[in-house]
Amino acid sequence: MSQVAKTGIDLNRPKIDAHAHVGVFGSWCGVAITAQEMAELMPQYGIEKSIISYPDNEVALAAQKAYPDKLAALAWLNPALGEGVAQEFEGLIDRRLVVGLKLHPLFNAYVADDECVYPLMEIAAQKDLPVFVHSGHPPFSLPWSIGQLAEKFPKTRLVMVHMGHGHGVYIQSAIETAIKRDNVWLECSGMPMHTKIREAYQRVGSERLFWGSDLPFHHYAVEILRTEVSGLSPKELDDVFHDNAKKFMGWK
């Protein structure tokens, strides 16, 4: 596949960030961003809305409350903690505080298709809420495990965050998994291979690929440029940057 000539960032193209974080991530990460900083930065890059999460849900919920037109919170839950987690998820849904579920098998140390995840998947299916699953790190969050989870819960909409992340084999597996499972969508933040964005769009389906930033772990400019040089047409870029996520989330 040839490189495309254009390498500029189109700040006028509307965008929805399908994967971002607020709060402080210490230890080896050493990154942080406040809700105010995110809300002020988003317009500079044409970002209309960001789907956010944080291990402490109160941080994400407070950010959403402060900027309801800009930020939409996922419930970041650890299913390995037991029965109370499902009750917590139902409570957040009943109070209309979250737009979906965030699962991070690597961060919380469980395999993506472990039985502990099943109650949350069932709730998400019943409420027609999407589940965003971190992918790309063995042994917990490999695309194969996420594919098995999707197979077990065909009525639950799964978004494979990072579409395999930084390993070429995992990236290819994410694409092949999504081809086999029509309840799997791909999000491309932090995935280094620009060529795989075009491949995913063409092979998985034009409506099943989202752009995201993974802020504050990555910069808007880097994530935007990777997608813009992927070889997609302007209309196809609009799909990935904005229209697909808007339709998927049911936003008017």
VEXDREN-2710 file (C-alpha; in Angstrom, 1 decimal):
% VEXDREN-2710
k/r/px/py/pz
1/MET/0.0/0.0/0.0
2/SER/1.4/3.4/-1.0
3/GLN/1.8/6.3/1.4
4/VAL/-0.7/9.1/0.9
5/ALA/0.8/12.5/0.1
6/LYS/-1.2/14.6/2.6
7/THR/0.3/14.8/6.1
8/GLY/-1.5/17.8/7.6
9/ILE/-4.1/17.7/10.4
10/ASP/-7.6/18.9/9.4
11/LEU/-8.8/20.8/12.4
12/ASN/-12.1/21.6/10.7
13/ARG/-13.2/18.0/10.4
14/PRO/-15.6/17.1/13.2
15/LYS/-14.5/14.4/15.5
16/ILE/-15.8/12.2/18.3
17/ASP/-13.1/10.8/20.6
18/ALA/-14.2/7.2/21.3
19/HIS/-11.5/6.5/23.9
20/ALA/-10.1/9.0/26.4
21/HIS/-9.4/9.3/30.1
22/VAL/-9.6/12.0/32.8
23/GLY/-7.6/11.9/36.0
24/VAL/-4.1/11.0/37.2
25/PHE/-2.2/7.9/36.1
26/GLY/0.9/7.6/38.2
27/SER/3.6/5.0/38.6
28/TRP/5.2/4.1/35.3
29/CYS/2.6/6.1/33.3
30/GLY/3.3/9.6/34.7
31/VAL/0.4/11.2/32.8
32/ALA/-2.6/13.2/33.9
33/ILE/-5.3/15.5/32.6
34/THR/-8.2/17.3/34.3
35/ALA/-11.7/17.6/32.9
36/GLN/-11.2/21.3/32.4
37/GLU/-8.0/20.8/30.5
38/MET/-9.6/18.3/28.2
39/ALA/-12.7/20.4/27.6
40/GLU/-10.5/23.4/26.6
41/LEU/-8.2/21.3/24.4
42/MET/-10.9/19.5/22.5
43/PRO/-12.1/22.4/20.3
44/GLN/-8.6/23.1/19.1
45/TYR/-8.7/19.7/17.3
46/GLY/-12.3/19.7/16.2
47/ILE/-13.5/17.2/18.9
48/GLU/-17.1/17.6/19.7
49/LYS/-17.4/14.9/22.3
50/SER/-15.2/12.5/24.2
51/ILE/-16.1/9.1/25.7
52/ILE/-14.1/9.0/29.0
53/SER/-13.3/6.6/31.8
54/TYR/-11.2/6.3/34.9
55/PRO/-10.7/3.5/37.5
56/ASP/-12.4/5.7/40.1
57/ASN/-15.8/6.2/38.5
58/GLU/-16.5/9.3/40.6
59/VAL/-13.7/11.1/38.8
60/ALA/-15.3/10.4/35.4
61/LEU/-18.8/11.1/36.6
62/ALA/-17.7/14.5/38.1
63/ALA/-16.1/15.4/34.7
64/GLN/-19.2/14.5/32.8
65/LYS/-21.3/16.5/35.2
66/ALA/-19.1/19.5/34.7
67/TYR/-19.1/19.3/30.9
68/PRO/-22.2/17.3/29.9
69/ASP/-22.1/18.5/26.3
70/LYS/-18.5/17.5/25.8
71/LEU/-17.9/14.4/28.0
72/ALA/-19.7/11.1/28.3
73/ALA/-18.7/8.6/31.0
74/LEU/-18.3/4.9/30.9
75/ALA/-18.5/2.8/34.0
76/TRP/-15.0/1.3/34.6
77/LEU/-15.7/-1.8/36.6
78/ASN/-13.6/-4.7/37.8
79/PRO/-15.7/-7.9/37.5
80/ALA/-13.2/-9.9/39.4
81/LEU/-14.3/-8.2/42.6
82/GLY/-17.6/-10.2/42.8
83/GLU/-21.3/-9.8/42.8
84/GLY/-21.5/-6.3/44.1
85/VAL/-20.0/-5.1/40.8
86/ALA/-23.1/-6.0/38.8
87/GLN/-25.2/-4.2/41.3
88/GLU/-23.0/-1.1/41.0
89/PHE/-23.4/-1.2/37.2
90/GLU/-27.1/-1.5/37.4
91/GLY/-27.3/1.4/39.8
92/LEU/-25.3/3.7/37.5
93/ILE/-27.5/2.7/34.6
94/ASP/-30.7/3.3/36.5
95/ARG/-29.5/6.8/37.5
96/ARG/-28.6/7.4/33.8
97/LEU/-25.1/8.3/34.7
98/VAL/-23.1/6.2/32.2
99/VAL/-23.2/5.5/28.4
100/GLY/-21.6/2.1/28.6
101/LEU/-19.1/-0.2/30.3
102/LYS/-15.3/-0.1/30.3
103/LEU/-13.4/-3.3/30.9
104/HIS/-9.7/-3.3/31.4
105/PRO/-8.5/-6.9/31.8
106/LEU/-4.9/-5.9/31.9
107/PHE/-5.3/-3.2/34.5
108/ASN/-7.5/-5.3/36.7
109/ALA/-5.8/-8.7/36.1
110/TYR/-8.5/-11.0/34.7
111/VAL/-8.8/-12.7/31.3
112/ALA/-11.2/-11.0/29.0
113/ASP/-13.6/-13.9/28.6
114/ASP/-13.4/-15.1/32.2
115/GLU/-16.7/-16.2/33.7
116/CYS/-16.6/-13.2/36.2
117/VAL/-17.3/-10.9/33.2
118/TYR/-20.6/-12.7/32.3
119/PRO/-23.0/-10.8/34.6
120/LEU/-21.8/-7.5/33.3
121/MET/-22.1/-8.6/29.7
122/GLU/-25.7/-9.8/30.3
123/ILE/-26.6/-6.4/31.9
124/ALA/-25.1/-4.6/28.9
125/ALA/-27.1/-6.7/26.5
126/GLN/-30.3/-6.2/28.4
127/LYS/-29.8/-2.4/28.5
128/ASP/-28.4/-2.2/25.0
129/LEU/-25.2/-0.5/26.2
130/PRO/-21.8/-0.9/24.6
131/VAL/-18.9/-2.6/26.3
132/PHE/-15.4/-1.1/25.6
133/VAL/-12.6/-3.7/26.2
134/HIS/-8.9/-2.9/26.3
135/SER/-7.0/-5.1/24.0
136/GLY/-3.4/-6.0/23.1
137/HIS/-1.6/-7.4/26.2
138/PRO/-1.0/-11.0/27.1
139/PRO/-2.2/-12.9/28.9
140/PHE/-5.3/-10.9/29.9
141/SER/-6.5/-8.8/27.0
142/LEU/-5.6/-10.7/23.8
143/PRO/-8.0/-10.2/20.8
144/TRP/-8.7/-14.0/20.7
145/SER/-10.1/-13.8/24.3
146/ILE/-12.2/-10.8/23.4
147/GLY/-13.5/-12.7/20.3
148/GLN/-14.5/-15.6/22.5
149/LEU/-16.3/-13.2/24.8
150/ALA/-18.2/-11.8/21.8
151/GLU/-19.1/-15.3/20.6
152/LYS/-20.6/-16.1/24.0
153/PHE/-22.6/-12.8/24.1
154/PRO/-23.7/-12.2/20.5
155/LYS/-26.3/-9.6/21.6
156/THR/-23.7/-7.5/23.4
157/ARG/-21.9/-4.8/21.4
158/LEU/-18.2/-5.0/22.0
159/VAL/-15.6/-2.3/21.1
160/MET/-12.1/-3.6/21.0
161/VAL/-10.1/-0.6/22.2
162/HIS/-6.7/-0.1/20.5
163/MET/-7.6/-2.9/18.0
164/GLY/-4.7/-5.0/19.2
165/HIS/-2.5/-2.1/20.3
166/GLY/1.3/-2.3/19.6
167/HIS/1.9/-5.8/18.3
168/GLY/1.4/-6.6/14.6
169/VAL/0.1/-10.1/15.2
170/TYR/-2.5/-8.8/17.7
171/ILE/-3.5/-6.0/15.4
172/GLN/-4.2/-8.5/12.6
173/SER/-6.0/-10.8/15.0
174/ALA/-8.2/-7.9/16.0
175/ILE/-9.2/-7.3/12.4
176/GLU/-9.8/-11.0/11.8
177/THR/-11.8/-11.3/15.0
178/ALA/-14.1/-8.4/14.0
179/ILE/-14.6/-9.9/10.6
180/LYS/-15.9/-13.1/12.2
181/ARG/-18.0/-11.4/14.9
182/ASP/-20.5/-8.8/13.8
183/ASN/-20.9/-7.6/17.3
184/VAL/-17.3/-6.4/17.5
185/TRP/-16.3/-2.9/16.6
186/LEU/-12.7/-1.6/16.5
187/GLU/-11.2/1.6/18.0
188/CYS/-7.7/2.5/16.8
189/SER/-6.0/4.7/19.4
190/GLY/-2.4/3.8/20.2
191/MET/-2.3/1.4/17.3
192/PRO/0.9/2.3/15.4
193/MET/0.2/0.9/11.9
194/HIS/-1.6/3.5/9.8
195/THR/-2.1/1.0/7.0
196/LYS/-4.3/-1.2/9.3
197/ILE/-6.8/1.6/9.7
198/ARG/-7.6/1.4/6.0
199/GLU/-7.6/-2.4/6.0
200/ALA/-10.0/-2.5/9.0
201/TYR/-12.3/0.0/7.3
202/GLN/-12.4/-2.0/4.1
203/ARG/-12.5/-5.5/5.5
204/VAL/-14.4/-5.2/8.8
205/GLY/-16.9/-2.7/7.5
206/SER/-17.2/1.0/6.9
207/GLU/-19.4/1.5/10.1
208/ARG/-17.3/-0.6/12.5
209/LEU/-14.2/1.5/13.1
210/PHE/-13.8/4.4/15.4
211/TRP/-11.1/7.0/16.0
212/GLY/-9.9/7.7/19.6
213/SER/-7.0/9.5/21.3
214/ASP/-6.3/7.5/24.5
215/LEU/-5.7/10.9/26.1
216/PRO/-3.6/11.6/28.2
217/PHE/-1.5/8.6/27.2
218/HIS/-1.3/9.9/23.6
219/HIS/-1.6/13.3/21.9
220/TYR/-4.5/14.3/19.7
221/ALA/-2.2/15.4/17.0
222/VAL/-0.4/12.1/16.7
223/GLU/-3.6/10.1/16.7
224/ILE/-5.3/12.3/14.2
225/LEU/-2.3/12.3/11.8
226/ARG/-2.0/8.5/11.8
227/THR/-5.6/8.2/10.7
228/GLU/-5.4/11.0/8.1
229/VAL/-2.4/9.3/6.4
230/SER/-4.1/5.9/6.3
231/GLY/-5.2/6.2/2.7
232/LEU/-8.9/6.7/3.4
233/SER/-11.0/9.2/1.3
234/PRO/-12.4/12.4/2.9
235/LYS/-15.8/10.7/3.3
236/GLU/-14.3/7.6/4.8
237/LEU/-12.3/9.8/7.2
238/ASP/-15.5/11.4/8.3
239/ASP/-16.9/8.0/9.1
240/VAL/-14.0/7.0/11.2
241/PHE/-13.5/10.3/13.0
242/HIS/-17.1/11.2/13.7
243/ASP/-20.1/9.6/12.0
244/ASN/-19.6/6.0/13.0
245/ALA/-19.3/6.7/16.7
246/LYS/-22.2/9.1/16.6
247/LYS/-24.4/6.5/15.1
248/PHE/-23.1/3.7/17.3
249/MET/-23.8/5.7/20.5
250/GLY/-27.2/6.8/19.2
251/TRP/-26.4/10.5/19.6
252/LYS/-28.6/12.9/17.7
END
